[in-house]
Amino acid sequence: YLAGIAQRIPPEARFRPLRHFSTASLIAIALAIVLLGALSRELAVRDLREMGERNNIALAQAFGNLLWPRFGGFLPDPAALDVAALRAHPRITELHGEVLHHTRGMSVVKVKVYDLAGRTVYSSEARQIGDDKRANAGFLAARSGRPVSELSHRDSFSAFEQTIVDRDLLSSYVPIVAGSAGNVVGVFEIYDDITPMLRQIARTQKLLVSATALVLAALYAALYLAVRRSNAILRRRAEERREAQQSMQRVTDFLNTLVNGLPNPVFVKDEAHRWITVIEEFS
């Protein structure tokens, strides 16, 4: 029954280009904006991470060149010290002063030094001195000579004996290489606050998405007007065709009525000699 109704509905009534265009184009525009925003952020964050890792590697190398000649000889000794003695060691206090001096005005918020056994022999946060990092994947990678970085968000973070909140941090484990042979003698861990840069990326992403949305909206409006005009033309032609069909049907009904009222048999054929009309009485 429903199939019969569908067959009696004219194709132009079943196909609604304006509705289909509006639905499909709005979905396509929304997907394009979402994908563009996600892709632009992903690429920007990836570039930022790579740049931050390069900066941290360069900073670690600078620390190694500046501080290692003075403090490198102390690194093998802490194994004989307990945690309290290590934290109170005058070389640690002196190293901390040098780290504060060289990181002043930078985005670095924490510096750590590990020996090859994974023991934290220095940290800008004193309570972390003595922590064991030998099972940490970042430490293990750096000890093998490969720098590695990780991007994370911290609701709160201890930085140089103070607490910062709601920050995005890039932490890099960087091998400390000494001597002409390039042997790894320790590992630096440097935390860099990249919150301002990520916020700038977010602002740029919003501008990009907004501009793209405006352009696509303008394109959609132009195409919508064109499709609406085409739809109006299709509807008008469909209405003209229905009116012509109705008019032809009225003429056909009139002729059939007229022919059926004649007393003599009447037959009508077309040019191919196919029967068109036969008086019902003789059919």
C-alpha positions as CSV (number, residue, x, y, z in Angstrom):
1,Y,0.0,0.0,0.0
2,L,2.7,2.5,1.0
3,A,4.7,1.5,-2.1
4,G,1.7,2.3,-4.2
5,I,1.4,5.7,-2.6
6,A,5.1,6.4,-3.1
7,Q,4.8,5.5,-6.8
8,R,1.9,7.9,-7.2
9,I,3.9,10.8,-5.7
10,P,5.7,12.7,-8.5
11,P,9.5,12.5,-8.4
12,E,9.9,16.2,-8.0
13,A,7.7,16.0,-4.9
14,R,9.8,13.3,-3.4
15,F,13.1,14.9,-4.1
16,R,13.6,18.1,-2.2
17,P,17.0,19.6,-3.2
18,L,16.8,22.6,-0.9
19,R,16.3,20.5,2.2
20,H,18.9,17.9,1.2
21,F,21.4,20.7,0.3
22,S,20.9,22.5,3.6
23,T,21.3,19.3,5.7
24,A,24.3,18.0,3.8
25,S,26.1,21.3,3.6
26,L,25.6,22.2,7.2
27,I,27.0,18.8,8.3
28,A,29.9,19.2,6.0
29,I,30.7,22.7,7.2
30,A,30.5,21.6,10.9
31,L,32.8,18.7,10.2
32,A,35.3,20.9,8.3
33,I,35.4,23.4,11.1
34,V,35.9,20.8,13.8
35,L,38.6,18.9,11.8
36,L,40.4,22.1,10.8
37,G,40.5,23.3,14.4
38,A,41.7,19.9,15.7
39,L,44.3,19.6,13.0
40,S,45.6,23.2,13.4
41,R,46.0,22.6,17.2
42,E,47.6,19.3,16.8
43,L,50.2,20.7,14.3
44,A,50.9,23.8,16.5
45,V,51.3,21.7,19.7
46,R,53.6,19.3,17.9
47,D,55.8,22.1,16.6
48,L,55.8,23.7,20.1
49,R,56.8,20.5,21.7
50,E,59.6,20.0,19.2
51,M,60.8,23.5,19.7
52,G,60.6,23.2,23.5
53,E,62.5,20.0,23.5
54,R,65.3,21.6,21.3
55,N,65.4,24.6,23.7
56,N,65.6,22.3,26.7
57,I,68.4,20.2,25.1
58,A,70.3,23.4,24.3
59,L,69.7,24.6,27.9
60,A,70.9,21.3,29.3
61,Q,74.0,21.5,27.1
62,A,74.6,25.0,28.4
63,F,74.2,23.8,32.0
64,G,76.6,21.0,31.2
65,N,79.2,23.4,29.8
66,L,78.8,26.0,32.6
67,L,78.2,23.8,35.7
68,W,79.6,20.4,35.0
69,P,83.3,21.5,35.1
70,R,82.6,22.8,38.6
71,F,80.1,20.2,40.0
72,G,80.7,17.2,37.8
73,G,83.3,15.7,40.2
74,F,80.7,15.8,43.0
75,L,78.3,13.5,41.1
76,P,79.9,10.1,41.9
77,D,80.1,11.0,45.7
78,P,76.4,11.2,46.7
79,A,76.0,7.4,46.6
80,A,77.8,7.3,49.9
81,L,75.5,10.0,51.5
82,D,72.1,9.5,52.9
83,V,69.2,11.8,51.8
84,A,69.6,14.2,54.7
85,A,73.3,14.6,54.2
86,L,72.9,15.0,50.5
87,R,70.3,17.8,50.9
88,A,72.6,19.6,53.4
89,H,75.8,19.2,51.3
90,P,77.4,22.6,50.6
91,R,77.9,21.6,46.9
92,I,74.2,21.2,46.5
93,T,73.5,24.6,48.0
94,E,76.1,26.1,45.7
95,L,74.7,24.3,42.7
96,H,71.2,25.5,43.5
97,G,72.4,29.1,43.6
98,E,74.0,28.7,40.2
99,V,70.8,27.2,38.8
100,L,68.7,30.0,40.1
101,H,71.1,32.5,38.6
102,H,71.2,31.0,35.2
103,T,67.4,30.4,35.0
104,R,66.4,33.9,36.1
105,G,64.0,35.4,33.6
106,M,63.4,32.1,31.8
107,S,60.4,29.9,31.6
108,V,62.2,27.1,33.4
109,V,60.3,26.1,36.6
110,K,62.3,23.1,37.8
111,V,65.7,21.5,37.2
112,K,66.8,18.1,38.4
113,V,70.0,16.1,38.1
114,Y,70.2,12.3,38.2
115,D,73.2,10.0,38.5
116,L,73.4,7.0,36.3
117,A,71.8,4.8,39.0
118,G,68.7,7.0,38.8
119,R,69.1,8.8,42.2
120,T,68.1,12.4,42.3
121,V,71.3,14.1,43.4
122,Y,69.9,17.6,42.8
123,S,66.5,19.2,42.5
124,S,65.5,22.8,42.6
125,E,62.8,21.5,45.0
126,A,65.0,20.3,47.9
127,R,62.5,17.7,49.2
128,Q,62.8,15.7,46.0
129,I,66.6,15.2,46.4
130,G,67.3,11.5,47.0
131,D,64.2,10.3,45.0
132,D,64.7,7.1,43.0
133,K,64.0,7.5,39.2
134,R,65.7,4.3,37.9
135,A,62.4,2.9,36.7
136,N,61.3,6.1,34.9
137,A,61.0,5.6,31.2
138,G,62.2,9.2,30.5
139,F,65.3,8.7,32.6
140,L,66.1,5.4,31.0
141,A,65.8,6.9,27.5
142,A,68.1,9.8,28.4
143,R,70.6,7.5,30.1
144,S,70.9,5.6,26.9
145,G,71.6,8.9,25.1
146,R,68.2,9.8,23.7
147,P,66.4,13.0,24.9
148,V,62.7,12.6,25.5
149,S,60.0,15.1,26.4
150,E,56.4,14.9,27.8
151,L,53.7,17.6,27.7
152,S,51.3,17.6,30.7
153,H,48.9,19.9,32.5
154,R,49.3,20.5,36.2
155,D,46.6,21.9,38.5
156,S,49.4,22.7,40.9
157,F,53.1,22.4,40.7
158,S,56.0,23.1,43.0
159,A,58.5,25.4,41.1
160,F,61.6,26.7,42.8
161,E,60.1,26.3,46.3
162,Q,56.8,27.9,45.3
163,T,53.5,26.6,44.0
164,I,52.2,27.5,40.6
165,V,48.6,26.6,39.5
166,D,46.9,25.7,36.3
167,R,50.0,25.3,34.1
168,D,51.0,23.4,31.1
169,L,54.5,22.0,31.4
170,L,57.0,20.5,29.0
171,S,59.4,18.2,30.9
172,S,62.5,17.0,29.1
173,Y,65.0,14.3,30.1
174,V,68.4,15.1,28.5
175,P,71.6,13.1,28.8
176,I,74.6,14.8,30.2
177,V,77.5,14.1,27.9
178,A,81.1,14.7,29.0
179,G,84.5,14.1,27.5
180,S,85.6,13.7,24.0
181,A,84.2,10.2,23.9
182,G,80.7,11.5,24.4
183,N,79.9,9.3,27.4
184,V,76.7,9.8,29.3
185,V,77.6,10.7,32.9
186,G,74.2,11.8,34.2
187,V,70.7,13.1,33.2
188,F,69.2,16.5,33.4
189,E,65.4,16.9,33.8
190,I,64.1,20.4,32.9
191,Y,60.5,21.6,33.3
192,D,59.5,24.4,31.0
193,D,56.3,26.4,31.5
194,I,54.7,26.7,28.1
195,T,51.3,27.9,29.3
196,P,51.5,31.3,27.6
197,M,52.4,29.6,24.2
198,L,49.6,27.1,24.5
199,R,47.2,29.9,25.3
200,Q,48.4,31.8,22.2
201,I,47.9,28.7,20.2
202,A,44.3,28.5,21.5
203,R,43.7,32.1,20.6
204,T,45.1,31.6,17.1
205,Q,43.0,28.5,16.7
206,K,39.8,30.4,17.6
207,L,40.7,33.1,15.1
208,L,41.4,30.5,12.4
209,V,38.2,28.6,13.1
210,S,36.1,31.8,13.2
211,A,37.6,33.1,9.9
212,T,37.0,29.7,8.3
213,A,33.4,29.6,9.6
214,L,32.7,33.0,8.2
215,V,34.1,32.1,4.8
216,L,32.2,28.8,4.7
217,A,29.0,30.6,5.9
218,A,29.3,33.1,3.0
219,L,29.9,30.3,0.6
220,Y,26.9,28.4,2.0
221,A,24.7,31.5,1.7
222,A,25.6,31.9,-2.0
223,L,25.1,28.3,-2.8
224,Y,21.8,28.3,-0.8
225,L,20.4,31.1,-2.8
226,A,21.4,29.4,-6.1
227,V,19.9,26.1,-4.9
228,R,16.7,27.8,-3.8
229,R,16.4,29.5,-7.2
230,S,16.9,26.2,-8.9
231,N,14.4,24.6,-6.6
232,A,11.8,27.2,-7.4
233,I,12.4,26.7,-11.1
234,L,12.0,22.9,-10.7
235,R,8.8,23.4,-8.7
236,R,7.4,25.8,-11.3
237,R,8.1,23.4,-14.1
238,A,6.6,20.5,-12.1
239,E,3.5,22.5,-11.5
240,E,3.3,23.4,-15.2
241,R,3.7,19.7,-16.1
242,R,0.9,18.7,-13.7
243,E,-1.4,21.3,-15.1
244,A,-0.6,20.1,-18.6
245,Q,-1.3,16.5,-17.6
246,Q,-4.5,17.5,-15.9
247,S,-5.6,19.5,-19.0
248,M,-4.8,16.6,-21.3
249,Q,-6.7,14.2,-19.0
250,R,-9.7,16.5,-19.2
251,V,-9.6,16.6,-23.0
252,T,-9.2,12.8,-23.1
253,D,-12.1,12.3,-20.8
254,F,-14.2,14.6,-22.9
255,L,-13.3,12.8,-26.1
256,N,-14.0,9.4,-24.5
257,T,-17.4,10.6,-23.3
258,L,-18.2,12.1,-26.8
259,V,-17.1,8.9,-28.6
260,N,-19.0,6.6,-26.3
261,G,-22.1,8.6,-26.9
262,L,-22.1,7.9,-30.7
263,P,-24.6,5.3,-32.0
264,N,-22.1,3.7,-34.4
265,P,-18.9,1.9,-33.6
266,V,-15.9,4.2,-33.7
267,F,-12.2,3.2,-33.4
268,V,-9.2,5.4,-33.2
269,K,-5.6,4.4,-34.0
270,D,-2.3,6.2,-33.8
271,E,0.2,6.5,-36.6
272,A,1.7,3.1,-35.6
273,H,-1.8,1.6,-36.0
274,R,-2.1,1.0,-32.2
275,W,-5.6,1.2,-30.7
276,I,-6.2,4.4,-28.8
277,T,-9.9,4.5,-28.3
278,V,-12.7,2.0,-28.8
279,I,-16.4,2.6,-27.9
280,E,-16.9,0.8,-24.7
281,E,-20.0,-0.9,-26.1
282,F,-17.9,-2.6,-28.7
283,S,-14.8,-3.3,-26.8
